[in-house]
Amino acid sequence: MTPLPPAADQIAPDPAIPLPPYALRMGGQHFKKDADFVNAGVRDARVLRRRAGLGPRKRVLDWGCGAGRLAIGIKHLMGNVADYHGVDIQPELLNWAKDNLTDEHTRFTLVDAHNARYNPDGEQSFHIPAEAESVDVLYAYSVFSHMLTQDVAGYGATIASILAPKGRAWVTAFVEEDVPDCVENPTDYLKLEWKGALHCVRFDRRFFEATLYDAGLAVDEFVYGRETDGQSMYVLRRR
Ligand SMILES: C[S@@+](CC[C@H](N)C(=O)[O-])C[C@H]1O[C@@H](n2cnc3c(N)ncnc32)[C@H](O)[C@@H]1O
């Protein structure tokens, strides 16, 4: 992944908030510096506040949370929210977060769902552990970017069912205009070398949005190409 642009107002890492060891920081080289890791989380918490209604009384589902980058960003920016729930399929990352970041308002759940890149022996399912209509803000950074159409459709339907009526989902994905519907590791795309299963899954924008629409999600907002490695961001709501 390539570095995010520096935020205007950086926050110094709070020594009271644990940070995962480098090896557990999804995102590679540019997260070696603690300040960069913390501020990438702070930046996303700010974006969620501005675009998806994040606030202290909200219930947040961080789907594909890794070792809790967003949880760390939220703690630095606003202390806590009513409920932060991180969910991931990689035990090493999730268990570090659970052991180090859990508190009264912060929890983590490991699920054994299949993903050819991150959990090839997991079970085929579109399960996200949350009650129906219980999530105010769902965050999925670089998660659909490692999934094929069937997963986008299946998890899209799950997200539509767990979002509160006025909830919003903030997700990133690789999308382009007028390309084949779905391509795994497209060659000569974004000048990066994609390696291994599902490193980069690129969708045709209309096809991606139609897949989500059929799953029950409508696009509220779209910003092209400004996220990590050239991903685009979406704000989604139930339709
Ligand atoms: C590129 S990483 C991004 C991690 C984190 N969102 C961040 O931005 O720092 C993608 C994450 O999605 C997780 N993931 C992939 N498929 C998943 C699934 N079906 N359910 C939950 N997490 C999943 C992976 O284990 C991995 O931690």
The ligand as an SDF file (V2000), in Angstrom:
LIG
                    3D

 27 29  0  0  0  0  0  0  0  0999 V2000
   -6.2800   -4.8520    3.7590 C   0  0  0  0  0  0  0  0  0  0  0  0
   -6.8100   -5.3770    5.3360 S   0  0  0  0  0  0  0  0  0  0  0  0
   -7.4770   -3.8880    6.0200 C   0  0  0  0  0  0  0  0  0  0  0  0
   -7.5070   -3.8750    7.5170 C   0  0  0  0  0  0  0  0  0  0  0  0
   -8.1710   -2.6450    8.1550 C   0  0  0  0  0  0  0  0  0  0  0  0
   -9.5090   -2.4470    7.6460 N   0  0  0  0  0  0  0  0  0  0  0  0
   -7.3430   -1.4190    7.9200 C   0  0  0  0  0  0  0  0  0  0  0  0
   -7.6830   -0.6300    7.0350 O   0  0  0  0  0  0  0  0  0  0  0  0
   -6.3330   -1.2350    8.6070 O   0  0  0  0  0  0  0  0  0  0  0  0
   -8.2710   -6.3240    5.0090 C   0  0  0  0  0  0  0  0  0  0  0  0
   -8.8300   -6.9920    6.2500 C   0  0  0  0  0  0  0  0  0  0  0  0
  -10.0980   -7.5910    5.9650 O   0  0  0  0  0  0  0  0  0  0  0  0
  -10.1770   -8.8110    6.6680 C   0  0  0  0  0  0  0  0  0  0  0  0
  -11.2240   -9.6490    6.0570 N   0  0  0  0  0  0  0  0  0  0  0  0
  -11.2160  -10.2140    4.8270 C   0  0  0  0  0  0  0  0  0  0  0  0
  -12.3450  -10.9250    4.6420 N   0  0  0  0  0  0  0  0  0  0  0  0
  -13.0910  -10.7810    5.7680 C   0  0  0  0  0  0  0  0  0  0  0  0
  -14.3770  -11.2720    6.1950 C   0  0  0  0  0  0  0  0  0  0  0  0
  -15.0930  -12.0700    5.4050 N   0  0  0  0  0  0  0  0  0  0  0  0
  -14.8350  -10.9220    7.4080 N   0  0  0  0  0  0  0  0  0  0  0  0
  -14.0870  -10.1050    8.2220 C   0  0  0  0  0  0  0  0  0  0  0  0
  -12.8660   -9.6350    7.8780 N   0  0  0  0  0  0  0  0  0  0  0  0
  -12.3770   -9.9650    6.6620 C   0  0  0  0  0  0  0  0  0  0  0  0
   -8.7630   -9.3750    6.5620 C   0  0  0  0  0  0  0  0  0  0  0  0
   -8.4960  -10.3750    7.4970 O   0  0  0  0  0  0  0  0  0  0  0  0
   -7.9310   -8.1100    6.7700 C   0  0  0  0  0  0  0  0  0  0  0  0
   -7.6220   -7.8960    8.1230 O   0  0  0  0  0  0  0  0  0  0  0  0
  1  2  1  0
  2  3  1  0
  2 10  1  0
  3  4  1  0
  4  5  1  0
  5  6  1  0
  5  7  1  0
  7  8  2  0
  7  9  1  0
 10 11  1  0
 11 12  1  0
 11 26  1  0
 12 13  1  0
 13 14  1  0
 13 24  1  0
 14 15  1  0
 14 23  1  0
 15 16  2  0
 16 17  1  0
 17 18  1  0
 17 23  2  0
 18 19  1  0
 18 20  2  0
 20 21  1  0
 21 22  2  0
 22 23  1  0
 24 25  1  0
 24 26  1  0
 26 27  1  0
M  CHG  2   2   1   9  -1
M  END
$$$$
